[in-house]
Amino acid sequence: MNQEERLIKNWSESSAGYSSNIEKELAGFKREAWTKLILENTGKDPQQKLQVLDVGTGPGFFAILMAKAGHAVTAVDCASAMVDCAIKNAKSQGVEIDFGVSDAQRLPFEDASFDLILSRNVTWTLLDAKAAYREWKRVLTPDGRILIFDANWNIRLHDEKKRAEYERDMAAVKEKYPEYVFHDHTPDMEDFRKTLPMCAVYRPQWDFSALLDVGFKRIGCDLSISERIYSPMEQLLYRSTPMFLLTAEK
């Protein structure tokens, strides 16, 4: 089994768990929090109906939010099991979305097809993230924008200081929130993540360089979004790996 096949297998096997998490997000404060955050950063007239692409949609959270906001949404994921979950979730939310199975690095769309491209926790999984950014730029309209939400989720596997910070945060959560159930990675899972190239680089520094290399003209970053989209417990748990927002325009 090659790396790409292992990646798809990983997401397929975890699709039900991720879908359960998405259902909770849709039923809680994150639904409105994420919607506001995304719409504030589109760079477009709030009244404009956008052609939106959600890359690595997983169980469909971003796709559903944007469809609920009145936009035309296309969403893809490399794992068909994730897409199946997304279709089910979209149906339960009463929205129509064009779902498909696709590699984020090789999209089946024409040039300049989308006004807005979204991704959450996708880039860290990619085997060739720069190729993906080049591909996302290709399908983006000339005045379009990409919103990349991600974090240094696995840098602790390569940095002992970051591992110590991660273990400190976990201990703090266990003390303050003893009811929280941790889903620790198995050794096999950690070994696999060590092989992923994006888990060994420091971000968003790496992304800035890559986005410039593929030709984006305007790039921005916000490192303060955690307080908007995380619960107090999550803010503590992810204190050493805060989520960031990268914006990129042609």
C-alpha positions in Angstrom: 0.0 0.0 0.0 1.5 3.3 -1.0 1.3 6.6 0.9 -1.8 7.9 -1.0 -3.6 4.6 -0.5 -2.8 4.7 3.2 -4.1 8.3 3.5 -7.4 7.4 1.8 -7.7 4.3 4.1 -7.1 6.5 7.2 -9.8 9.0 6.3 -12.2 6.2 5.2 -11.9 4.4 8.5 -12.3 7.6 10.5 -15.2 9.0 8.5 -18.0 8.0 10.9 -16.2 9.6 13.9 -15.6 12.8 12.0 -19.2 12.9 10.9 -20.3 12.6 14.5 -18.2 15.6 15.4 -19.6 17.6 12.5 -23.1 16.9 13.7 -22.2 18.3 17.0 -20.7 21.4 15.4 -23.8 22.0 13.4 -25.9 21.8 16.5 -23.7 24.1 18.6 -22.2 27.6 18.6 -19.6 26.7 16.0 -22.2 26.8 13.2 -22.7 30.5 13.6 -19.1 31.2 14.6 -17.6 29.6 11.5 -20.1 31.1 9.2 -19.4 34.6 10.4 -15.6 34.0 10.2 -15.7 32.7 6.7 -18.1 35.4 5.3 -16.1 38.2 6.9 -13.0 37.0 4.9 -14.4 36.4 1.4 -13.4 39.8 0.1 -16.7 40.0 -1.7 -19.9 41.9 -1.6 -22.0 40.2 1.1 -25.0 40.2 -1.4 -23.0 38.4 -4.1 -23.8 34.7 -4.7 -20.5 33.0 -4.9 -19.3 29.8 -6.6 -17.7 28.0 -3.7 -15.4 25.0 -3.7 -14.8 23.2 -0.4 -11.6 21.1 -0.8 -11.2 18.1 1.5 -14.8 18.6 2.7 -14.8 15.6 5.0 -18.3 15.2 6.3 -19.3 18.5 4.7 -19.3 21.1 7.5 -18.0 24.1 5.5 -20.0 23.1 2.4 -23.2 23.0 4.4 -22.5 26.4 6.1 -21.9 28.0 2.7 -25.0 26.4 1.1 -27.0 27.6 4.1 -25.6 31.1 3.5 -27.1 31.0 -0.1 -24.0 30.2 -2.1 -23.6 27.7 -4.9 -21.3 25.0 -3.4 -19.2 22.2 -4.8 -17.3 20.0 -2.4 -14.8 17.2 -2.9 -12.8 14.8 -0.8 -10.3 12.0 -1.6 -12.2 9.5 0.4 -15.6 8.3 -0.9 -16.6 7.3 2.7 -16.2 10.9 3.7 -18.3 12.1 0.7 -21.0 9.6 1.6 -21.2 11.1 5.1 -21.2 14.6 3.7 -24.1 13.8 1.4 -26.1 12.3 4.3 -25.4 15.4 6.4 -26.3 17.8 3.7 -29.6 16.0 3.2 -30.4 16.2 6.9 -29.7 20.0 6.8 -31.9 20.5 3.7 -29.3 21.9 1.4 -28.2 21.0 -2.1 -24.4 20.6 -2.8 -22.5 19.2 -5.7 -20.3 16.5 -4.0 -17.6 14.5 -5.7 -14.5 12.3 -5.0 -11.3 14.1 -6.0 -7.7 14.4 -5.1 -7.1 18.0 -3.8 -3.9 18.1 -5.9 -5.7 17.2 -9.2 -9.1 18.8 -9.5 -11.5 17.9 -12.3 -12.6 21.6 -12.9 -12.0 24.1 -15.6 -9.8 27.1 -15.0 -11.3 30.1 -13.1 -14.4 28.1 -11.9 -14.7 29.3 -8.3 -14.9 32.7 -6.5 -14.0 31.2 -3.2 -12.0 28.1 -2.2 -12.2 26.8 1.4 -10.2 24.2 3.2 -10.1 23.1 6.9 -7.4 20.8 8.3 -6.5 19.7 4.8 -3.1 21.0 3.9 -1.3 19.0 6.6 -2.5 15.8 5.0 -1.3 16.5 1.5 1.6 14.7 -0.1 2.4 17.7 -2.4 0.9 20.8 -0.8 2.6 23.2 -3.3 1.0 21.3 -6.2 -2.3 21.6 -4.5 -2.0 25.3 -4.0 -1.0 25.7 -7.7 -4.1 23.7 -8.6 -6.4 25.7 -6.4 -5.0 28.9 -8.0 -5.8 27.5 -11.4 -9.5 26.9 -10.7 -9.9 30.3 -8.9 -11.4 33.3 -10.7 -9.0 36.2 -11.3 -10.5 38.1 -8.3 -11.1 35.1 -6.2 -9.8 34.1 -2.8 -8.6 31.0 -0.9 -9.2 30.6 2.8 -7.0 28.0 4.4 -7.7 27.0 8.0 -5.1 24.7 9.6 -2.6 24.2 12.4 0.7 22.5 13.2 -1.2 19.5 14.4 1.7 17.0 14.3 4.8 19.1 14.7 5.3 17.5 18.1 6.3 14.4 16.3 9.4 16.2 15.1 10.1 18.8 17.8 10.6 17.7 21.4 9.8 21.2 22.7 6.4 21.1 20.9 5.8 17.6 22.3 6.4 18.9 25.8 4.0 21.8 25.2 1.4 19.4 23.8 1.7 17.1 26.9 1.5 20.1 29.2 -1.8 21.1 27.5 -3.2 17.6 27.7 -2.4 17.5 31.4 -4.0 20.8 32.0 -7.2 19.7 30.2 -7.3 16.4 32.2 -7.1 18.4 35.4 -9.6 21.1 34.5 -12.0 18.9 32.4 -11.8 15.4 33.9 -14.9 14.4 32.0 -13.3 15.0 28.6 -12.5 11.7 26.8 -9.2 11.8 24.9 -8.8 9.9 21.6 -5.1 9.3 21.7 -3.3 8.3 18.5 -2.0 4.8 18.3 1.7 4.2 17.7 0.9 3.1 14.1 -1.0 6.3 13.5 1.8 8.5 14.8 4.3 6.5 12.7 2.2 7.2 9.6 1.8 10.9 10.4 5.6 11.1 10.8 5.9 10.2 7.1 3.6 13.0 5.9 5.8 15.8 4.6 3.6 18.7 5.9 3.8 17.3 9.5 7.5 18.2 9.6 7.4 21.8 8.5 6.6 24.9 10.5 3.4 26.7 9.5 2.1 29.1 8.4 5.7 30.2 7.5 6.0 27.4 5.0 2.6 28.3 3.4 3.7 31.9 2.8 6.7 30.8 0.8 4.7 28.2 -1.1 1.8 30.5 -2.0 4.3 33.1 -3.2 6.1 30.5 -5.3 2.9 29.5 -7.1 2.1 33.1 -7.9 -0.4 34.5 -5.4 -0.1 38.3 -5.2 -1.8 39.0 -1.9 -1.4 36.8 1.1 -2.7 37.4 4.7 -2.6 35.5 8.0 -4.7 35.6 11.2 -3.3 33.7 14.2 -6.1 34.8 16.6 -9.1 32.8 15.4 -9.0 30.1 18.1 -11.0 32.2 20.6 -13.8 32.5 18.0 -14.2 28.9 16.9 -13.1 26.9 20.0 -14.7 26.2 23.3 -12.7 27.2 26.4 -11.6 23.5 26.7 -10.4 23.4 23.1 -8.5 26.7 23.5 -6.6 25.0 26.4 -6.1 21.7 24.6 -4.8 23.4 21.4 -2.9 26.2 23.1 0.4 25.1 21.6 -1.1 24.4 18.2 -3.5 27.4 17.5 -5.5 27.3 14.3 -4.6 29.9 11.8 -6.4 31.4 8.8 -4.4 32.1 5.6 -6.0 34.2 2.8 -4.6 34.2 -0.7 -5.6 36.1 -3.8 -4.5 35.9 -7.4 
